[in-house]
Amino acid sequence: MSQATPPAPPQPPKPQAAPPQPKPEPARAKGLSAQIVQRFPDVKVDWMKERRLKVTTKPARIKELAMFARDDLGFDHISTVSGVDWIASNELEVVYFAGSVKPGWVDFVVGIAERVARENPVVPTLIEVWPGAEYNERETHEMFGINFQGHPDQSHLLLPEDWNDLPPLRKDYVSPGR
């Protein structure tokens, strides 16, 4: 006679994964963007996150917006300045990333951007607003070909002084040997 296999013991139910936690509400970014848009209705809010906000304005208003960010909102120093080549729309963008040492805002960064045509990329310098922008504007000039009107020294930092090609971070630059 064959022996019957005993039934398998019941398996405990598998624990279900906890539902993902919702991302924190970007309350500080919303409040900050509301203050900026109230003062500058033509500013475009590009995006906001818990500790980040990016807005775009016209070059003619960038200095006024930067001074508002510094004097009224407390963004007292520049973290970096960067360029972006939007080749499909034939524009170059400059983004100033500003920070604050004000309590409650140390971990927050606001990006203030402006866009210009690639053919004549001239924007005002913001050295008067944030003196720390000097080096970064100079590098952005060298790498993207953006001219910062009023900047005291836009000579080469990284490229050879006799560089006569397109700025190397533009998307239409072709590296020799490729």
Secondary structure, 3 states (H helix, E strand, C coil): CCCCCCCCCCCCCCCCCCCCCCCCCCHHHHHHHHHHHHHCCCCEEEEEECCEEEEEECHHHHHHHHHHHHHCCCCCEEEEEEEEEEHHHCEEEEEEEEECCCCCCCCCEEEEEEEEECCCCEEECCCCCCCCHHHHHHHHHHHHCCEEECCCCCCCCCCCCCCCCCCCCCCCCCCCCC
